[in-house]
Amino acid sequence: MQVLLINGSPHPKGSTATALATVAGQLEKAGIETTTLHVGHKAIRGCIACGKCARTGLCVFKDDPVNECIERMREADGLVVGSPVYYAGPNASLCALLDRMFYMKSASYAFKPAAAVVSCRRGGASASFDRLNKYFTIARMPVVSSQYWNSIHGNNAEEAVQDAEGLQIMRALGDNMAWLLQCIEAGKKAGITPPAVESWQPTNFIR
């Protein structure tokens, strides 16, 4: 089993990386492989809703990490997305990546456990956490919980490691995701399959 972790911070060794590394450490203790992609320092285009990905399964723009994330997520068994908090929201570059990663491409992510983690100096963590979770819930991905909302506090990695409860939250998240992945794997071996997906019935409220 393998979990993809996406670091949406511009800092490769900052507080977001500290949180993700703590989650990854617990997953690896359980025998689950992890891959971390650092994307927050890159220029990432916004989605232009051209719809071409509906035919190809990949984004028409090939000069940023979006298609790599799509392909890696198709192979992965779970996903953890991390972001710093900017004005009570996730990094805009990360949101641009997730918009394109999920738009018309999320069918292959369905029923794979997912979680978000956020880092902040002081406030805005819960709003950012809520925004990131919406990508998962619209894609039928089970959202993995911890013992509290998945946030860590600190202006940098040195401060983040002083947040004892934040680190504990990340360890619990890693343990819970490992447990859920193991349960899903055991279910597959027992012949339990995901529920049938109904045909989408879009309803617009303007007539």
Sine and cosine of phi, psi and omega as CSV:
sin_phi,cos_phi,sin_psi,cos_psi,sin_omega,cos_omega
0.00,0.00,0.50,-0.87,-0.04,-1.00
-0.61,-0.79,0.63,-0.78,0.04,-1.00
-0.88,-0.47,0.73,-0.69,0.08,-1.00
-1.00,-0.06,0.78,-0.62,0.08,-1.00
-0.91,-0.41,0.77,-0.64,-0.01,-1.00
-0.91,-0.40,0.86,-0.50,0.01,-1.00
-0.99,-0.11,0.95,-0.32,-0.03,-1.00
-1.00,-0.03,0.24,0.97,0.05,-1.00
-1.00,-0.01,0.55,-0.84,0.10,-0.99
-0.94,0.35,-0.26,0.97,-0.06,-1.00
-0.98,-0.18,0.89,-0.45,-0.08,-1.00
-0.93,0.36,-0.33,0.94,-0.03,-1.00
-0.76,-0.65,0.58,0.81,-0.02,-1.00
-1.00,-0.03,-0.35,-0.94,-0.06,-1.00
-0.93,0.36,-0.56,0.83,0.06,-1.00
-0.91,0.42,-0.68,0.73,0.04,-1.00
-0.89,0.47,-0.60,0.80,0.04,-1.00
-0.88,0.47,-0.69,0.72,0.02,-1.00
-0.89,0.45,-0.73,0.68,-0.02,-1.00
-0.90,0.44,-0.63,0.77,0.01,-1.00
-0.90,0.43,-0.56,0.83,0.03,-1.00
-0.92,0.38,-0.68,0.74,0.08,-1.00
-0.88,0.48,-0.74,0.67,-0.03,-1.00
-0.87,0.49,-0.61,0.79,0.00,-1.00
-0.87,0.49,-0.65,0.76,0.01,-1.00
-0.94,0.35,-0.63,0.78,0.04,-1.00
-0.88,0.47,-0.69,0.73,-0.03,-1.00
-0.93,0.38,-0.53,0.85,0.09,-1.00
-0.88,0.48,-0.49,0.87,0.01,-1.00
-1.00,0.03,0.11,0.99,0.04,-1.00
1.00,0.09,0.30,0.96,-0.01,-1.00
-0.98,-0.22,0.79,-0.61,0.00,-1.00
-0.96,0.28,0.52,-0.86,0.04,-1.00
-0.75,-0.66,0.54,-0.84,0.12,-0.99
-0.76,-0.66,0.79,-0.62,0.01,-1.00
-0.93,-0.37,0.80,-0.60,0.08,-1.00
-0.95,-0.31,0.80,-0.60,0.03,-1.00
-0.99,-0.13,0.92,-0.40,-0.10,-1.00
-0.85,-0.53,-0.21,0.98,-0.15,-0.99
-0.93,0.36,-0.22,0.98,-0.01,-1.00
-0.99,-0.13,0.06,1.00,-0.10,-0.99
-0.97,-0.26,0.46,-0.89,0.08,-1.00
-0.98,0.22,0.87,-0.49,-0.07,-1.00
-0.83,-0.56,0.82,-0.57,-0.02,-1.00
-0.94,0.34,0.46,-0.89,0.15,-0.99
-0.99,0.15,0.34,-0.94,0.04,-1.00
-0.94,0.34,0.70,-0.71,0.04,-1.00
-0.96,-0.26,0.15,0.99,0.07,-1.00
0.80,0.61,0.65,0.76,0.00,-1.00
-0.97,0.23,-0.36,0.93,0.06,-1.00
0.99,0.17,-0.01,1.00,-0.04,-1.00
-0.92,0.40,-0.44,0.90,0.01,-1.00
-0.91,0.41,-0.35,0.94,0.04,-1.00
-0.89,0.45,-0.46,0.89,0.01,-1.00
-1.00,-0.04,-0.59,0.80,-0.12,-0.99
-0.99,-0.15,-0.39,0.92,-0.08,-1.00
0.99,0.16,-0.02,1.00,0.02,-1.00
-0.76,-0.65,0.32,-0.95,0.01,-1.00
-0.97,0.23,0.56,-0.83,-0.01,-1.00
-0.92,0.39,-0.44,0.90,0.04,-1.00
-1.00,0.07,0.79,-0.61,-0.10,-1.00
-0.88,-0.48,0.27,0.96,-0.08,-1.00
-0.96,-0.29,0.34,0.94,0.08,-1.00
-0.57,-0.82,0.02,-1.00,-0.18,-0.98
-0.99,0.17,0.10,0.99,-0.11,-0.99
-0.86,0.51,-0.77,0.63,-0.05,-1.00
-0.91,0.42,-0.56,0.83,0.08,-1.00
-0.89,0.46,-0.67,0.74,0.03,-1.00
-0.90,0.44,-0.66,0.75,0.02,-1.00
-0.87,0.50,-0.76,0.65,-0.05,-1.00
-0.92,0.40,-0.65,0.76,0.03,-1.00
-0.92,0.40,-0.58,0.81,-0.01,-1.00
-0.94,0.33,-0.51,0.86,0.06,-1.00
-0.88,0.47,-0.54,0.84,-0.03,-1.00
-1.00,0.03,-0.41,0.91,-0.09,-1.00
-0.97,0.24,0.31,-0.95,0.05,-1.00
-0.98,-0.20,-0.23,0.97,-0.01,-1.00
-0.35,-0.94,0.21,-0.98,-0.09,-1.00
-0.62,-0.78,0.68,-0.73,0.17,-0.99
-0.77,-0.63,0.80,-0.60,-0.01,-1.00
-0.91,-0.42,0.77,-0.64,0.00,-1.00
-0.87,-0.50,0.59,-0.80,0.00,-1.00
-0.51,-0.86,0.55,-0.84,0.25,-0.97
-0.97,0.26,0.25,-0.97,0.01,-1.00
-0.99,-0.16,0.83,-0.56,0.09,-1.00
-0.85,-0.53,0.91,-0.41,0.00,-1.00
0.77,0.64,0.76,0.65,0.04,-1.00
0.89,0.46,0.46,0.89,0.06,-1.00
-0.57,-0.82,0.26,-0.97,0.04,-1.00
-0.95,0.32,0.25,-0.97,0.08,-1.00
-0.80,0.60,0.76,-0.65,-0.05,-1.00
-0.88,0.48,-0.59,0.81,0.02,-1.00
-0.89,0.45,-0.64,0.77,0.03,-1.00
-0.91,0.42,-0.68,0.74,0.02,-1.00
-0.90,0.44,-0.61,0.79,0.06,-1.00
-0.88,0.47,-0.66,0.75,0.04,-1.00
-0.90,0.44,-0.73,0.69,-0.04,-1.00
-0.93,0.38,-0.59,0.81,0.08,-1.00
-0.82,0.57,-0.73,0.68,-0.05,-1.00
-0.98,0.20,-0.50,0.86,0.02,-1.00
-0.93,0.37,-0.56,0.83,-0.08,-1.00
-0.99,-0.13,-0.48,0.88,-0.09,-1.00
-0.89,0.45,0.90,-0.44,0.03,-1.00
0.88,0.48,0.30,0.95,-0.04,-1.00
-0.74,-0.68,0.05,1.00,-0.20,-0.98
-1.00,0.09,-0.06,1.00,-0.03,-1.00
-0.85,0.52,-0.59,0.81,-0.03,-1.00
-0.98,0.22,-0.15,0.99,0.04,-1.00
-1.00,-0.06,-0.18,0.98,-0.12,-0.99
-0.84,0.55,0.65,-0.76,0.07,-1.00
0.94,0.35,0.22,0.97,0.13,-0.99
-0.99,-0.14,0.80,-0.60,-0.03,-1.00
-0.87,0.49,0.59,-0.81,-0.03,-1.00
-0.62,-0.79,0.42,-0.91,0.04,-1.00
-0.45,-0.89,0.45,-0.89,0.09,-1.00
-0.90,-0.43,0.57,-0.82,0.16,-0.99
-0.75,-0.66,0.58,-0.82,-0.02,-1.00
-0.74,-0.68,0.49,-0.87,0.06,-1.00
-0.83,-0.56,0.63,-0.78,0.00,-1.00
-0.50,-0.86,0.36,-0.93,0.07,-1.00
-0.95,0.31,-0.69,0.73,-0.09,-1.00
-0.56,-0.83,-0.89,0.46,-0.10,-0.99
-0.80,-0.60,0.09,-1.00,0.04,-1.00
1.00,-0.02,0.02,1.00,-0.08,-1.00
-0.91,0.41,-0.71,0.71,-0.10,-0.99
-0.93,0.37,-0.57,0.82,0.04,-1.00
-0.92,0.38,-0.65,0.76,0.02,-1.00
-0.92,0.38,-0.67,0.75,0.04,-1.00
-0.86,0.51,-0.70,0.72,0.00,-1.00
-0.89,0.45,-0.68,0.73,-0.01,-1.00
-0.87,0.49,-0.71,0.70,-0.05,-1.00
-0.92,0.39,-0.59,0.81,-0.01,-1.00
-0.91,0.42,-0.39,0.92,-0.02,-1.00
-0.92,0.40,-0.48,0.88,0.08,-1.00
-0.89,0.46,-0.62,0.78,-0.08,-1.00
-0.97,0.26,-0.67,0.74,-0.11,-0.99
-0.94,0.33,-0.45,0.89,0.04,-1.00
-0.98,0.19,-0.21,0.98,-0.06,-1.00
-0.95,-0.30,0.25,0.97,0.01,-1.00
0.89,0.46,0.48,0.88,0.00,-1.00
-1.00,-0.09,0.84,-0.55,0.05,-1.00
-0.88,0.48,0.79,-0.61,-0.03,-1.00
-1.00,0.02,0.83,-0.55,-0.06,-1.00
-1.00,0.07,0.74,-0.68,0.01,-1.00
-0.99,-0.13,0.16,-0.99,0.13,-0.99
-0.83,-0.55,-0.62,-0.78,0.06,-1.00
-0.97,-0.23,-0.07,1.00,-0.01,-1.00
-0.31,-0.95,0.05,-1.00,0.09,-1.00
-0.90,0.44,0.61,-0.79,-0.21,-0.98
-0.98,0.19,0.98,0.20,0.01,-1.00
-0.73,-0.69,0.49,-0.87,0.10,-1.00
-0.76,-0.65,0.55,-0.84,-0.08,-1.00
-0.93,-0.38,0.62,-0.79,0.03,-1.00
0.46,-0.89,0.57,-0.82,-0.01,-1.00
-0.99,0.13,-0.22,0.97,0.00,-1.00
-0.33,-0.94,0.03,-1.00,-0.05,-1.00
-0.89,0.46,-0.60,0.80,-0.01,-1.00
-0.89,0.46,-0.60,0.80,0.04,-1.00
-0.98,0.21,-0.59,0.81,-0.04,-1.00
-0.88,0.48,-0.61,0.79,-0.02,-1.00
-0.95,0.32,-0.15,0.99,0.10,-1.00
-1.00,0.05,-0.18,0.98,0.02,-1.00
-1.00,0.09,1.00,0.07,-0.09,-1.00
-0.87,0.50,-0.66,0.75,0.00,-1.00
-0.94,0.34,-0.63,0.78,0.03,-1.00
-0.87,0.50,-0.68,0.73,0.04,-1.00
-0.90,0.43,-0.62,0.79,0.04,-1.00
-0.90,0.43,-0.63,0.78,0.06,-1.00
-0.86,0.51,-0.68,0.73,0.00,-1.00
-0.93,0.38,-0.62,0.78,0.05,-1.00
-0.90,0.43,-0.68,0.74,0.03,-1.00
-0.90,0.44,-0.62,0.79,0.04,-1.00
-0.89,0.46,-0.72,0.69,0.04,-1.00
-0.87,0.49,-0.67,0.74,0.03,-1.00
-0.90,0.44,-0.68,0.73,-0.02,-1.00
-0.92,0.40,-0.62,0.78,0.03,-1.00
-0.93,0.38,-0.66,0.75,0.05,-1.00
-0.86,0.51,-0.70,0.71,0.01,-1.00
-0.87,0.49,-0.72,0.70,-0.03,-1.00
-0.91,0.41,-0.66,0.75,0.04,-1.00
-0.88,0.48,-0.64,0.76,0.03,-1.00
-0.92,0.40,-0.61,0.79,0.05,-1.00
-0.90,0.43,-0.68,0.73,0.02,-1.00
-0.89,0.45,-0.68,0.74,0.02,-1.00
-0.89,0.45,-0.67,0.74,0.03,-1.00
-0.91,0.42,-0.61,0.79,0.04,-1.00
-0.90,0.44,-0.66,0.75,0.04,-1.00
-0.87,0.50,-0.68,0.73,0.00,-1.00
-0.91,0.41,-0.45,0.89,0.02,-1.00
-1.00,0.04,0.02,1.00,0.03,-1.00
1.00,0.02,0.19,0.98,0.03,-1.00
-1.00,0.08,0.80,-0.59,-0.04,-1.00
-0.92,-0.40,0.36,-0.93,0.05,-1.00
-0.88,0.47,0.40,-0.92,0.03,-1.00
-0.90,0.44,0.47,-0.88,0.05,-1.00
-0.91,0.42,0.63,-0.78,-0.02,-1.00
-1.00,-0.10,0.86,-0.51,0.05,-1.00
-0.94,0.33,0.42,-0.91,0.12,-0.99
-0.90,0.44,0.67,-0.74,-0.03,-1.00
-0.91,0.42,0.70,-0.71,0.04,-1.00
-0.86,-0.50,0.98,0.19,-0.03,-1.00
-0.90,0.43,0.71,-0.70,0.00,-1.00
-0.81,-0.58,0.89,-0.46,0.06,-1.00
-0.99,-0.15,0.54,-0.84,-0.11,-0.99
-0.99,-0.17,0.10,0.99,0.11,-0.99
-0.96,-0.27,0.86,-0.52,-0.07,-1.00
-0.94,-0.35,0.00,0.00,0.00,0.00
